[in-house]
Amino acid sequence: MTAYGLHASHEQIPPADLLDAVTHAERAGFTAAMCSDHFSPWSVRQGESGFAWSWLGAALQATDRVPFGVVNAPGQRYHPAIVAQAVASLAAMYPGRFWAALGSGEASNEHITGARWPRKDVRNARLRECVDVIRALLAGEEVSHDGLVTVDRARLWTLPAEVPPLIGAACSAATAAWCAEWADGLITVNAPRERLREIIGAYRDAGGRGPLHLQVHLSWAPDEADATALAHDQWRTNVHAPPVSWDLDSPELFDIVSEHVGPEQVARTVNISSDLGRHTAWLQEYADLGFDAVMLHHVGRELGPFIDVFGDKVLPRLDVTRPVPATAKEFRCV
């Protein structure tokens, strides 16, 4: 059985509207949620970028049982001790309802510090240091560290009863295998089935344990042309493979390089259809691949109709479960 959740896109939707959406989604039958953590959107057309961590506190309070996750990039915009403190506080207030996915980040969010944007191998090494710092702090240790990040005698005075999972974020088999060294689970984004199998296999073959999460970009509207136009308007800046998606540093640049991206190219990264049966089949395929949680990101800026229709017509046709409590001890790699 698979948990089907709502992805809350801070780049596209004001935080108050996203808060309404997640409470609506819980009532409609979605059993999980997650959000992005951006400083800027991917496109000027998207036009938003609320602060994820303050929103998460409000969202956890406003909902009853739904667990939440966030994808975060420690090391440049965020000092790892601050990430650890944020994780600990949310987990202490909402036991078993919070997890954090950690990745190496994108220049569009991280350049604001004025620090140099490192190479990918350096960013991965920095992330690995941050993971060790965050884990040690969540374990109650005092941490000093000198490396790609510096920590001076940090200690968390408020600790959760159970340490929440730190999930690895990966979009390639190589990164998934690397995440297996340290992660309590894995999250990736929708891709062709064979590529998803490779990512899952690389993670598991390298010893990776814990739940598998998938973020699915989709576009639905009652009319096929409207679903296609919506996806093209809002998500054509997100079709570019790394290193473009990592290294461009402003929404304006993403818009420029996406000027000639057509709807057919967007359809390679977004599940576009007015047919609810087709969306159901896509979601079932992801469950059949072994994903424990599938987070639905409707790329439109109006979520109400999507939530109502998918809650009424799609989720009842899937084997939906509520996820196990989010605690790291069940998933810690050994």
Solvent accessible surface area in square Angstrom, and as a share of the most:
residue,aa,sasa,rsa
1,M,145,0.65
2,T,5,0.03
3,A,0,0.00
4,Y,1,0.00
5,G,0,0.00
6,L,1,0.00
7,H,7,0.03
8,A,0,0.00
9,S,2,0.01
10,H,0,0.00
11,E,6,0.02
12,Q,0,0.00
13,I,8,0.04
14,P,45,0.28
15,P,54,0.34
16,A,71,0.55
17,D,74,0.38
18,L,0,0.00
19,L,48,0.24
20,D,96,0.50
21,A,8,0.06
22,V,4,0.02
23,T,27,0.16
24,H,41,0.18
25,A,3,0.02
26,E,36,0.16
27,R,181,0.66
28,A,27,0.21
29,G,34,0.33
30,F,3,0.01
31,T,13,0.08
32,A,3,0.03
33,A,3,0.02
34,M,0,0.00
35,C,0,0.00
36,S,10,0.06
37,D,8,0.04
38,H,23,0.10
39,F,115,0.48
40,S,19,0.12
41,P,20,0.12
42,W,27,0.09
43,S,0,0.00
44,V,87,0.50
45,R,72,0.26
46,Q,0,0.00
47,G,45,0.43
48,E,46,0.21
49,S,37,0.24
50,G,14,0.14
51,F,115,0.48
52,A,0,0.00
53,W,23,0.08
54,S,74,0.48
55,W,11,0.04
56,L,0,0.00
57,G,21,0.20
58,A,43,0.33
59,A,0,0.00
60,L,1,0.00
61,Q,130,0.58
62,A,48,0.37
63,T,7,0.04
64,D,117,0.61
65,R,148,0.54
66,V,4,0.02
67,P,11,0.07
68,F,0,0.00
69,G,0,0.00
70,V,0,0.00
71,V,46,0.27
72,N,2,0.01
73,A,12,0.09
74,P,6,0.04
75,G,16,0.15
76,Q,26,0.12
77,R,43,0.16
78,Y,21,0.08
79,H,73,0.33
80,P,1,0.00
81,A,16,0.13
82,I,98,0.50
83,V,2,0.01
84,A,0,0.00
85,Q,100,0.45
86,A,26,0.20
87,V,0,0.00
88,A,1,0.00
89,S,41,0.26
90,L,10,0.05
91,A,6,0.04
92,A,40,0.31
93,M,115,0.51
94,Y,30,0.11
95,P,94,0.59
96,G,18,0.17
97,R,34,0.13
98,F,1,0.00
99,W,12,0.04
100,A,0,0.00
101,A,0,0.00
102,L,0,0.00
103,G,10,0.10
104,S,17,0.11
105,G,15,0.14
106,E,42,0.19
107,A,3,0.02
108,S,3,0.02
109,N,3,0.01
110,E,3,0.01
111,H,78,0.35
112,I,72,0.36
113,T,66,0.38
114,G,69,0.67
115,A,56,0.43
116,R,170,0.62
117,W,49,0.17
118,P,14,0.09
119,R,142,0.52
120,K,53,0.22
121,D,84,0.44
122,V,33,0.19
123,R,6,0.02
124,N,31,0.16
125,A,45,0.35
126,R,22,0.08
127,L,4,0.02
128,R,69,0.25
129,E,37,0.17
130,C,0,0.00
131,V,0,0.00
132,D,74,0.38
133,V,4,0.02
134,I,0,0.00
135,R,40,0.15
136,A,21,0.16
137,L,0,0.00
138,L,5,0.02
139,A,69,0.54
140,G,28,0.27
141,E,93,0.42
142,E,113,0.51
143,V,15,0.09
144,S,74,0.48
145,H,52,0.23
146,D,125,0.65
147,G,48,0.46
148,L,89,0.44
149,V,11,0.07
150,T,82,0.48
151,V,7,0.04
152,D,95,0.49
153,R,167,0.61
154,A,21,0.16
155,R,117,0.43
156,L,14,0.07
157,W,191,0.67
158,T,81,0.47
159,L,75,0.37
160,P,13,0.08
161,A,102,0.79
162,E,64,0.29
163,V,39,0.22
164,P,1,0.01
165,P,3,0.02
166,L,0,0.00
167,I,1,0.00
168,G,0,0.00
169,A,28,0.22
170,A,3,0.03
171,C,61,0.37
172,S,45,0.29
173,A,35,0.27
174,A,80,0.62
175,T,25,0.14
176,A,0,0.00
177,A,34,0.26
178,W,53,0.19
179,C,1,0.00
180,A,4,0.03
181,E,110,0.49
182,W,9,0.03
183,A,0,0.00
184,D,0,0.00
185,G,0,0.00
186,L,2,0.01
187,I,7,0.04
188,T,4,0.02
189,V,48,0.28
190,N,15,0.08
191,A,21,0.16
192,P,91,0.57
193,R,122,0.44
194,E,108,0.48
195,R,110,0.40
196,L,0,0.00
197,R,110,0.40
198,E,105,0.47
199,I,2,0.01
200,I,22,0.11
201,G,25,0.24
202,A,23,0.18
203,Y,0,0.00
204,R,90,0.33
205,D,129,0.67
206,A,54,0.42
207,G,40,0.38
208,G,5,0.05
209,R,124,0.45
210,G,17,0.16
211,P,22,0.14
212,L,5,0.03
213,H,11,0.05
214,L,0,0.00
215,Q,23,0.10
216,V,0,0.00
217,H,21,0.09
218,L,1,0.00
219,S,0,0.00
220,W,23,0.08
221,A,10,0.08
222,P,116,0.73
223,D,69,0.36
224,E,80,0.36
225,A,70,0.55
226,D,81,0.42
227,A,0,0.00
228,T,40,0.23
229,A,61,0.47
230,L,49,0.24
231,A,0,0.00
232,H,44,0.20
233,D,59,0.31
234,Q,10,0.04
235,W,8,0.03
236,R,44,0.16
237,T,1,0.00
238,N,33,0.17
239,V,20,0.12
240,H,40,0.18
241,A,71,0.55
242,P,57,0.36
243,P,79,0.49
244,V,59,0.34
245,S,23,0.15
246,W,70,0.24
247,D,68,0.35
248,L,34,0.17
249,D,56,0.29
250,S,26,0.17
251,P,19,0.12
252,E,99,0.44
253,L,69,0.34
254,F,1,0.00
255,D,31,0.16
256,I,113,0.57
257,V,66,0.38
258,S,1,0.01
259,E,117,0.53
260,H,169,0.75
261,V,10,0.06
262,G,15,0.14
263,P,56,0.35
264,E,113,0.51
265,Q,57,0.25
266,V,0,0.00
267,A,54,0.42
268,R,176,0.64
269,T,42,0.24
270,V,1,0.01
271,N,19,0.10
272,I,17,0.09
273,S,2,0.01
274,S,31,0.20
275,D,80,0.41
276,L,36,0.18
277,G,26,0.25
278,R,124,0.45
279,H,2,0.01
280,T,11,0.06
281,A,53,0.41
282,W,46,0.16
283,L,3,0.01
284,Q,66,0.29
285,E,55,0.24
286,Y,11,0.04
287,A,23,0.18
288,D,106,0.55
289,L,28,0.14
290,G,37,0.36
291,F,4,0.02
292,D,61,0.32
293,A,5,0.04
294,V,0,0.00
295,M,2,0.01
296,L,0,0.00
297,H,2,0.01
298,H,8,0.04
299,V,0,0.00
300,G,1,0.01
301,R,100,0.36
302,E,135,0.60
303,L,14,0.07
304,G,27,0.26
305,P,81,0.51
306,F,2,0.01
307,I,0,0.00
308,D,78,0.40
309,V,36,0.21
310,F,0,0.00
311,G,12,0.11
312,D,91,0.47
313,K,110,0.47
314,V,0,0.00
315,L,8,0.04
316,P,93,0.59
317,R,144,0.53
318,L,16,0.08
319,D,83,0.43
320,V,37,0.21
321,T,36,0.21
322,R,89,0.32
323,P,41,0.26
324,V,88,0.51
325,P,82,0.51
326,A,9,0.07
327,T,12,0.07
328,A,0,0.00
329,K,148,0.63
330,E,98,0.44
331,F,26,0.11
332,R,97,0.35
333,C,24,0.14
334,V,147,0.85
